[in-house]
Amino acid sequence: MTEWAGFDPVGYRAYVHFKNDTKLDEAAMTASCREITEKYGLPPVGMNSRYFTYYKRTIDFTAVGGIAFLVLIGGYVVIQSIFRISVNDKIQSFGQLRMIGATQKQIKQIVKREGRKLGSIGTLIGTVLGVSGSFLLFPKGFHVLYNTLAAVLAAVICWIMVSVSIRKPMKIASGISPVEAVRFSPEPDAVHRRRKHIRLNPVSMGIANFMRDRKKTTAIVASLSLGGIFLLIIASALLTRSPRQYADR
């Protein structure tokens, strides 16, 4: 480069790449750089030690615990919201079952069976996607034993989360009586409060539909909001967990 016409050393930077870099520590790399510079009479080489600081940094269990707590709370809210919506849509069906002699315990068993079935299917799909995504994103750091333990732990936590989340919907479903099921309406007074001069268009009809059942609307909004929050958290974590980007900055 020094023989190139118009060469200006300002603004140029040279990088040295080591083979087996994951097996070398900072001292070994520094010694190799010093040996190379002495052999060829080069100026001293600057060493960016931030990479090693980041690479050896211990896990912040406070942050991990906080994220885990948010995930558990979010999962609880989302699962319970989904089953609340499902129970509300089947109130009349549960009332008909009560009318032909079904007990509260049997109604609870129906909701519990549905929750366990859907929870098992979702847990299996989520575990497979999680392990596959881990392997595709970080193939070099993929460890079969650790990922298996993590998958088993996640499945157990999901099973407990589903069991706890569906308890409230189970009580709602089992507590409905045949008479209440016939009279059931998400918002009984909505018809009387509705203004006659509202213009019918897609927006007004959508708002009116949401306002009919505020609990259902709240559950849907909470589920979608938490889903978006978790997506941003995971994306941010993946973008910042790059030692090379950290060293380049």
Rosetta blueprint (number, residue, H / E / L):
1 M L
2 T L
3 E L
4 W L
5 A L
6 G L
7 F L
8 D L
9 P L
10 V L
11 G L
12 Y L
13 R L
14 A L
15 Y L
16 V L
17 H L
18 F L
19 K L
20 N L
21 D H
22 T H
23 K H
24 L L
25 D L
26 E H
27 A H
28 A H
29 M H
30 T H
31 A H
32 S H
33 C H
34 R H
35 E H
36 I H
37 T H
38 E H
39 K H
40 Y H
41 G L
42 L L
43 P L
44 P L
45 V L
46 G L
47 M L
48 N L
49 S L
50 R H
51 Y H
52 F H
53 T H
54 Y H
55 Y H
56 K L
57 R L
58 T L
59 I L
60 D L
61 F H
62 T H
63 A H
64 V H
65 G H
66 G H
67 I H
68 A H
69 F H
70 L H
71 V H
72 L H
73 I H
74 G H
75 G H
76 Y H
77 V H
78 V H
79 I H
80 Q H
81 S H
82 I H
83 F H
84 R H
85 I H
86 S H
87 V H
88 N H
89 D H
90 K L
91 I H
92 Q H
93 S H
94 F H
95 G H
96 Q H
97 L H
98 R H
99 M H
100 I L
101 G L
102 A L
103 T L
104 Q H
105 K H
106 Q H
107 I H
108 K H
109 Q H
110 I H
111 V H
112 K H
113 R H
114 E H
115 G H
116 R H
117 K H
118 L H
119 G H
120 S H
121 I H
122 G H
123 T H
124 L H
125 I H
126 G H
127 T H
128 V H
129 L H
130 G H
131 V H
132 S H
133 G H
134 S H
135 F H
136 L H
137 L H
138 F L
139 P L
140 K L
141 G L
142 F L
143 H L
144 V H
145 L H
146 Y H
147 N H
148 T H
149 L H
150 A H
151 A H
152 V H
153 L H
154 A H
155 A H
156 V H
157 I H
158 C H
159 W H
160 I H
161 M H
162 V H
163 S H
164 V H
165 S H
166 I L
167 R H
168 K H
169 P H
170 M H
171 K H
172 I H
173 A H
174 S H
175 G H
176 I L
177 S L
178 P H
179 V H
180 E H
181 A H
182 V H
183 R H
184 F L
185 S L
186 P L
187 E L
188 P L
189 D L
190 A H
191 V H
192 H H
193 R H
194 R L
195 R L
196 K L
197 H L
198 I L
199 R L
200 L L
201 N L
202 P H
203 V H
204 S H
205 M H
206 G H
207 I H
208 A H
209 N H
210 F H
211 M H
212 R H
213 D L
214 R H
215 K H
216 K H
217 T H
218 T H
219 A H
220 I H
221 V H
222 A H
223 S H
224 L H
225 S H
226 L H
227 G H
228 G H
229 I H
230 F H
231 L H
232 L H
233 I H
234 I H
235 A H
236 S H
237 A H
238 L H
239 L H
240 T H
241 R L
242 S L
243 P H
244 R H
245 Q H
246 Y H
247 A H
248 D H
249 R L
